Amino acid sequence: MQNGKLGTGWVDKSYRKYEFKEFCPYHIEISIDLTDKVAKNNPDLDMGTIEDFFSDELKRICICHLVSRFVSDIGMEIQCYSEENEHIAQFLRKVSLAENRLVSFNHEIDFDPKWKRVNRLLSL
């Protein structure tokens, strides 16, 4: 990690040769903060539960492929690709502002039909 500590994560390398990337052109990066008061009020929350929450909810909206999950200096990072962005952005905005949210997070959505943002990860 950037702070020099060891971290864990995973990358689904099967997406390296995925033939249908152009049908899911929206790169979604979710940066989860596990250091704030929301996280401190839920100390038993684990990364698998967080990943499952985002995966399940995003896949309810549209086709969404989780590509990676890594720990970060303050929590974790999830990267995925989806077939659409507007409904995903609305959902993520709504959840991030909810008083009873599972975790605090920021997100970015970019148009990346060739999945260039994760080329390096998929090549590891």
Buried (B, 14 or more C-beta within 10 A) or exposed (E): EEEEEEEEBEBBEEBBEBEEBEEBBBBBBBBBBBEEEBBEEEEEBEBEEBBEBBBEBBBEBBEBBBBBBBBBEBBBBBBBBBBBBEEBBEBBEEBBEEEEEBBBBEBEBEEBEEBEBBEEBBEE
